[in-house]
C-alpha cells in the first residue's frame, strides 16, 4: 500500500498537481526525503526543463560564488533564451546584498550537459564556455547561508527556482516553489566547500525542499554523484565513494584512473605548449621517476600513489601505466612567456594568454578541479621568452609550471638525454612540493642552500640532485660545487644529472638532520646525519679535518646562523581544495591545521600565493648550452 502511495504521489508531482513530502531540508539527518532516496521501483520521471542543479558555499563576499545549470532534456538549449535572478552583492560605494537579474550569453548546453556560472568581481576575461562569468557593474552573484536562485525564460516566467536557509524570497511564478526553504548552506571557514545539490540522478522536480540536499564534496560541471554521507578516510581530498569500483566523482571514474580507498592518491594533469624544444616535451622516464619516488612513501599510515595524465603522448588509448587518464590531446597554444600568479609579468602575447589560468579555464575539464593539479610544460617565465627559472608554482595550491624552454636541453647524446630526463623529474617534484606547502627552506623561503636540508626543495639540491649517502665522504660534493661557484653540475658529482636516471636521486627531506650552527661548525659532524669511515665536512676548505669549531657562512647569505632541517614528508598538505578557501570540498582537520587560509576560490579564479623562484646562475646556463 505504501509503495502504491509513493507511485501515485510521484505521478501527481509529474503532472504538476501536488507536492508530496515535508518542507524540511533534504540533508543527512533532515526531515525531508532526498531525491536519491526515492524507491528504485518507482517509474522514472523525466524533468523536461533546464534546472539549477548545484549552489556553492560562499564564505566571504570577495570570492566568486557559483552555481550550476543542468540540461536533463534530450535537446540542446541556448542560455541566451534565459535570464538568471539570484542573490547578489554590490561592491560599489555602498556595499550591500541586492537582488539582480543577469542576461546570459549565447552558450549552448548540450542534452544532459552542465554549465557553471560564477560571479566575476575581478572582471576576468571569459575563457572557453565551461565557466560563465557574470558581473553587472559592481554587482556580482553572492550569498552565504541564505539566498535564492531563479531561472527565468524570455517571458520572465520562472523555469526553475530554489530558496535556501532563512530566505523568504518568492518566485516570479508563484507556483514554482512550495513550502519551506531548502536547508541552509554551511558558510563558516571550517565548513566552506559544501554545496546545495539536486542529488544524481535527478528524477523529479517537486518545487520543494525535498529535491535538495547539502553535500560536503561539491561537483561543479558534472553530476552530483557524491552522497551527503561521504567521507575521506585517507585524507587525500577524494571521497571514499569515488575511490571504489562503481563510484564516480562528477561523473569521472577515478577508480579506473587508479584511485583507491585507504590510499593517498595524487592526480596531476600535464599540458604542454606546442613547441619543438625538447625541454617542453614531458619525458616518460621523468614522470616514472617522480611516480616511483612518491609511490615508495606512506602518508598518515597510508601508501601514496602518484597519477600523471599527459593524454595521448605515450598511448592513444586510456592506460594509466602510460600516463593516459583520458585527456585526448594535451598540447595547448604556445606563448613565449607564462606566469603562475601575475599576468602582468608577460607584457605581450600572440594568443592573448599570459598566465596559467588562461589555459586552464579552456583546456582542463572543470570536473577535475577538485582532484587534479594542473601542470604546464612551458617555455619561459620571462617576458622576453629567454631562459628563465626552471619552474614556478603556487604554495598550498594546485597549479605549477615547468619552464625549461631555451635551456639547450636535448637528447643528442646519452649524457644530454639523462640531463633532460633528470632535470624534468627534479623540477616537477620541486614545483609539486610548493603545491603541497613546502618552500625552499622547508616551512619558509629562507635561508636557502642549507646543506643539512636534504631535499630537492633546497636550491642546493634542486638541479644537482641528492648524494647517495648524507653520511659519506661525498655528502658535501653539492655544497663544494655551490660554495666554489663551479658551473659544472654534472661531471664533478656522483649520481649527477648526467648519470642514468636510476642513479639520480630526488626526494624530500624526512627532517632527521641535526642543526648546523654556522658560528661553531664541527666538521666531524658532517651534515648532522652521521659520518662513516672518517668522513667529514671541510667547511673551512683547508683540505683537512679541523677538530675545533669553525665559523663559516656555508650558504653564502651574509649571515651566520643556525641552519635547520625540515620534515617535508610529515608536513605535506595533499587535499589542496579542502581548506577554508576551497569551494570544492569539506575541510579536514589535517588540512585545516597545515594550510594557509586565503580567500580565493580554487574553482574559477584559483590563483594562490606563489613561491618566488630564482633562475640558475648564467654560468650554469652557458655550460648547459655549450
Beta strands, then each sheet from edge to edge (+ up, - down):
strand 1: 50-56
strand 2: 66-71
strand 3: 77-78
strand 4: 82-90
strand 5: 96-103
strand 6: 108-109
strand 7: 114-119
strand 8: 131-134
strand 9: 139-141
strand 10: 147-153
strand 11: 158-164
strand 12: 195-197
strand 13: 213-215
strand 14: 263-273
strand 15: 298-299
strand 16: 302-309
strand 17: 331-332
strand 18: 372-378
strand 19: 391-393
strand 20: 399-403
strand 21: 516-517
strand 22: 562-563
sheet 1: 8+ 7+ 2- 1+ 12- 13+
sheet 2: 3+ 6-
sheet 3: 5+ 4- 9+
sheet 4: 5+ 4- 10+ 11-
sheet 5: 15+ 16- 14- 17-
sheet 6: 15+ 16- 14- 18- 20- 19+
sheet 7: 21+ 22-
end
